[in-house]
Structure formats: C-alpha cells, structure tokens
Amino acid sequence: MALARGRRRERGVDYWPGFVDALATLLLAIMFLLSVFVLAQFLLSQEITGRDQVLNRLNAQINELTQLLALERSAGQDLEDALASMRASLAEAESDRSRLQQLLEQDAGAGSQAQSRIGALSEELDEERQVSQRAMSQVELLNQQIQALRNQIAALEGALDTSEARDREANAKIADLGRRLNVALAQRVQELNRYRSDFFGRLREILSDREGIRIVGDRFVFQSEVLFPSGTEQINPAGQEEMRRLAEAILELQREIPPEINWVLRVDGHTDNIPLSGTGRFRDNWELSTARSTSVVKFLIENGVPAERLVAAGFGEFQPLDDADTADARDRNRRIELKLTER
C-alpha cells in the first residue's frame, strides 16, 4: 500500500514552477519591448526636435536667400528653381513628420518602421543641406559678380568724370581760342580796312579827275565805256593808261601791307540787261562780263601785279546798280568794279 502511494506521488507532475518561469520570461520580454519602445520614442523625439531646429535654420537661410535673390532676380532664375525644389522637399518632409506622429499615436508597435522613416528623413535632410550649400555657393558667386560689376561701373564713372573734365578744359580752351581768333580777325579786318582806305585814297588822287570813274561803297567802279569799246573785251588805249596807274598804286600798297594779311583785289565784270545776239564772239552777257574782268586781271599781271593777288569774276546783268529800264540805268550797270578784300 505504501509502495502504491509512493508511485502515485512520483507520477504526479508539478507545473507551477514552469508556469512561473514562463510568466517571468514573458514579463521580461514585455519589459524589454517596452524599453525598446521607450528608447525608440526618446530617440525619435530627439531626432524630431533636432530636425525642427534644422528646419528653422533652413527656413531662415531660405528667407535670407530669397531677399538676396530678389535683388538679382534676372541673374538667379536657376537659384530660385533650386529654392522652390527645396521648399517642396521641406513640405514633403513636414508632411511625412505629421504622418509619422500619427502612426506613433495609433500603433506603438510601428517603432521599427518609424525608425526607418527617420533614417530616410535624415538622408533627405542631408540632401537639403547639400542643396542649401550649393545655393549659398551660387549666392556667393552672384555676390562676387555683382561686386565685379560695381567695380567696373566705378571705373567707368571715373573715366567718364575724367573725360568730362577734359571736355570742359577743351571747351574752355576752344572758347579762349575763339575769343583770340575773333580779336585777331577783328584786328585783321581793321588793318585791311585801313589799307583799303589808303588804297581808295590813292586811287582818288590818281583817278579823281577822270570821267566815268566813281566810288560805290567799298568798291572802285569804272564804267565799261572808259575801258572797252562796245561789245568787246579789249582794253582801249585810254583804259590801258588808267590800268597802268592802277597797277602802280597796287604795287605801292603791296609794299606797305604786312605779309600776314592775305589780301586780294577782286575784279568784277557787269553788263546791262540787253541780251547779245549770240552770233558774235560772245554768246551771252555772262561770257562778256567774265572776259572783260579777265582782260583787266591779265593787264594788271603784265604790269607787275602778282597773279595770286588778283581774282576775276563775271556777273552778267544780274547785279545791277540801277534797276530802271532806261538808257542811263544801262550805262551805269555796264561797269568794272575793283574791291580790295581778304582771301
């Protein structure tokens, strides 16, 4: 009987210690999972906090870049595109963070997925930092280019100021030279007028008693009949005598006029308004007036007057002294005029 009871006790199994061990193991596993979850949540909160700081710094940098790029919008279109891409990425990261927080609130068992998402977000933040660095490099390059342009503008402004100063100095010199030239011209004109007065005075002394010779303004006038037969350019003997006296007066005056005064005696031929027949030697009054003034010039040259001091011109009937259509007016208009002037 005793043996039978002993065998029954040996066949009975005590499950309580095993159950306690299993329960303890499960409790330890749960505590371990809770510890992992708490640690993951702590790391996640730290990472999210650091990421917020990074996002704040990035937002501040973006604002600064936006202000700088607003000044150089035409040259920084590529940089604006990069900033727009950065903002889009940041917005996507912000959206991912919101979704991650929702996942953490809904399911604590999603710690591993959140951790992987955090890693992805960290990589994206690194990429955004690189983009920001590239943007800063582009801004620095733009600043250097702007400074170079400012230096060039300053150099151009300096050159312009120098040029304007030279222009003012040149204008002052030109104005001074103009005043001097005007004074010199006035002096020359006064000297020439004085010699012209002397010349006319001598001609008056020589020719004052001659009929058909008179002074009109600043010109000495010979009536054509005094010098030429009707319709010809050949100087008659009486006219040749008058021209010899004129040549002597011109030569005397030449010795007195300073060489720096570039004077000439202009001989002008004029006719009346009666047209020529066109069948003679001269076709019209232009040719006749020019031929007569040329004959006087050549005669004066033959009598010693330098050719460079003489000018011959013909005016035909187109500059009359008297516009009346009378015989007396036509007699007055047929003439040779002598005018002492400057070349």
GISUL-V756239 format. One record per residue. N is the residue number from 0. SS is DSSP state (H for helix, E for strand, L for the rest). PHI is phi in whole degrees, 0 to 359 (* if undefined). OMEGA is omega in whole degrees, -180 to 180 (999 if undefined). Layout:
N;SS;PHI;OMEGA + N;SS;PHI;OMEGA
This chain:
0;L;*;178 + 1;H;299;179 + 2;H;294;-180 + 3;H;293;178 + 4;H;292;178 + 5;H;297;180 + 6;H;294;179 + 7;H;294;179 + 8;H;292;179 + 9;H;294;-179 + 10;H;283;178 + 11;L;286;-176 + 12;L;258;178 + 13;L;261;-177 + 14;L;274;-173 + 15;H;295;179 + 16;H;299;179 + 17;H;297;180 + 18;H;294;178 + 19;H;296;179 + 20;H;296;-180 + 21;H;295;179 + 22;H;296;179 + 23;H;295;180 + 24;H;297;179 + 25;H;297;179 + 26;H;296;177 + 27;H;297;180 + 28;H;295;179 + 29;H;296;179 + 30;H;296;179 + 31;H;296;179 + 32;H;296;178 + 33;H;296;178 + 34;H;296;179 + 35;H;299;-179 + 36;H;297;179 + 37;H;298;180 + 38;H;298;179 + 39;H;296;179 + 40;H;293;178 + 41;H;294;179 + 42;H;298;-180 + 43;H;295;179 + 44;H;295;177 + 45;H;298;-179 + 46;H;296;-180 + 47;H;294;178 + 48;H;298;178 + 49;H;299;-180 + 50;H;293;176 + 51;H;299;178 + 52;H;297;179 + 53;H;298;179 + 54;H;297;178 + 55;H;297;179 + 56;H;296;179 + 57;H;296;178 + 58;H;297;178 + 59;H;296;178 + 60;H;296;179 + 61;H;297;178 + 62;H;299;179 + 63;H;296;179 + 64;H;296;180 + 65;H;298;178 + 66;H;296;180 + 67;H;294;-177 + 68;H;289;177 + 69;H;296;179 + 70;H;286;-178 + 71;L;236;-175 + 72;L;298;-177 + 73;L;294;-178 + 74;L;263;-174 + 75;L;239;-180 + 76;H;297;179 + 77;H;297;-180 + 78;H;292;178 + 79;H;295;177 + 80;H;298;180 + 81;H;295;179 + 82;H;292;178 + 83;H;297;178 + 84;H;296;179 + 85;H;297;180 + 86;H;295;178 + 87;H;297;179 + 88;H;295;179 + 89;H;295;177 + 90;H;297;178 + 91;H;295;178 + 92;H;295;178 + 93;H;295;178 + 94;H;295;178 + 95;H;296;179 + 96;H;296;179 + 97;H;297;179 + 98;H;297;180 + 99;H;295;179 + 100;H;296;177 + 101;H;297;178 + 102;H;297;180 + 103;H;295;180 + 104;H;288;-177 + 105;H;280;-173 + 106;L;217;180 + 107;H;290;-179 + 108;H;282;-179 + 109;H;266;-177 + 110;H;299;-178 + 111;H;295;179 + 112;H;295;177 + 113;H;297;180 + 114;H;298;179 + 115;H;294;178 + 116;H;294;177 + 117;H;298;177 + 118;H;298;178 + 119;H;296;178 + 120;H;296;178 + 121;H;297;178 + 122;H;297;179 + 123;H;296;178 + 124;H;296;176 + 125;H;298;178 + 126;H;297;179 + 127;H;294;176 + 128;H;297;179 + 129;H;297;177 + 130;H;298;179 + 131;H;297;177 + 132;H;297;177 + 133;H;298;179 + 134;H;297;178 + 135;H;297;178 + 136;H;296;178 + 137;H;295;177 + 138;H;297;178 + 139;H;298;178 + 140;H;296;178 + 141;H;297;178 + 142;H;299;177 + 143;H;296;179 + 144;H;295;178 + 145;H;298;180 + 146;H;296;178 + 147;H;297;177 + 148;H;296;178 + 149;H;297;177 + 150;H;297;178 + 151;H;296;179 + 152;H;297;178 + 153;H;298;178 + 154;H;296;178 + 155;H;296;178 + 156;H;296;176 + 157;H;297;178 + 158;H;297;179 + 159;H;295;178 + 160;H;299;179 + 161;H;297;179 + 162;H;296;179 + 163;H;295;177 + 164;H;297;177 + 165;H;296;179 + 166;H;298;179 + 167;H;297;178 + 168;H;295;179 + 169;H;295;178 + 170;H;297;177 + 171;H;297;178 + 172;H;295;179 + 173;H;298;179 + 174;H;297;179 + 175;H;296;178 + 176;H;296;178 + 177;H;299;178 + 178;H;297;179 + 179;H;297;-179 + 180;H;297;178 + 181;H;298;178 + 182;H;297;180 + 183;H;297;178 + 184;H;297;178 + 185;H;298;178 + 186;H;297;179 + 187;H;298;180 + 188;H;298;178 + 189;H;297;179 + 190;H;296;-180 + 191;H;296;177 + 192;H;298;178 + 193;H;295;179 + 194;H;291;176 + 195;H;296;177 + 196;H;297;177 + 197;H;297;-179 + 198;H;298;179 + 199;H;295;178 + 200;H;298;179 + 201;H;292;177 + 202;H;296;176 + 203;H;298;180 + 204;H;297;-176 + 205;H;280;-168 + 206;H;243;-174 + 207;L;295;-178 + 208;L;268;-179 + 209;L;266;178 + 210;L;282;180 + 211;L;86;178 + 212;E;235;-179 + 213;E;209;179 + 214;E;251;176 + 215;E;236;-178 + 216;L;64;180 + 217;L;260;-177 + 218;E;234;173 + 219;E;261;-170 + 220;E;247;172 + 221;E;253;172 + 222;E;293;-176 + 223;H;301;-178 + 224;H;294;178 + 225;H;289;-173 + 226;H;252;-169 + 227;E;233;167 + 228;L;291;-176 + 229;L;299;174 + 230;L;77;-180 + 231;L;235;177 + 232;L;248;-180 + 233;L;278;-179 + 234;E;287;179 + 235;L;285;-177 + 236;H;302;179 + 237;H;295;178 + 238;H;294;177 + 239;H;298;178 + 240;H;297;178 + 241;H;295;-179 + 242;H;291;176 + 243;H;294;177 + 244;H;297;178 + 245;H;297;179 + 246;H;298;178 + 247;H;299;179 + 248;H;295;179 + 249;H;295;-180 + 250;H;294;177 + 251;H;296;179 + 252;H;295;-180 + 253;H;300;-180 + 254;H;291;-177 + 255;H;265;-178 + 256;L;286;179 + 257;L;300;-177 + 258;L;295;-179 + 259;L;286;175 + 260;L;273;-175 + 261;L;271;-175 + 262;E;267;173 + 263;E;218;172 + 264;E;255;-179 + 265;E;268;179 + 266;E;252;-177 + 267;E;251;176 + 268;E;259;-180 + 269;E;226;177 + 270;L;236;172 + 271;L;276;-175 + 272;L;264;178 + 273;L;274;-179 + 274;L;294;174 + 275;L;281;-178 + 276;L;290;-179 + 277;L;86;-180 + 278;L;263;-179 + 279;L;272;-177 + 280;L;290;-177 + 281;L;248;-177 + 282;L;281;-178 + 283;L;207;-177 + 284;H;290;175 + 285;H;301;-178 + 286;H;295;-179 + 287;H;295;-179 + 288;H;295;179 + 289;H;292;-180 + 290;H;296;-180 + 291;H;293;178 + 292;H;295;178 + 293;H;293;178 + 294;H;298;178 + 295;H;296;-179 + 296;H;298;-179 + 297;H;297;179 + 298;H;295;178 + 299;H;297;178 + 300;H;297;178 + 301;H;296;-180 + 302;L;258;168 + 303;L;100;-180 + 304;L;284;-179 + 305;L;300;-178 + 306;H;297;-178 + 307;H;288;178 + 308;H;261;-175 + 309;E;233;177 + 310;E;223;178 + 311;E;251;180 + 312;E;215;177 + 313;E;242;-176 + 314;L;242;-180 + 315;L;60;-180 + 316;L;260;-166 + 317;L;267;174 + 318;L;226;-176 + 319;L;285;171 + 320;L;279;-178 + 321;L;229;-178 + 322;L;277;-178 + 323;L;291;180 + 324;L;265;-180 + 325;L;229;179 + 326;H;294;179 + 327;H;295;179 + 328;H;296;179 + 329;H;294;177 + 330;H;297;180 + 331;H;293;-176 + 332;H;282;176 + 333;L;279;-170 + 334;E;201;168 + 335;E;239;-179 + 336;E;250;176 + 337;E;245;-179 + 338;E;224;176 + 339;E;274;-176 + 340;E;215;180 + 341;E;260;-177 + 342;L;296;999
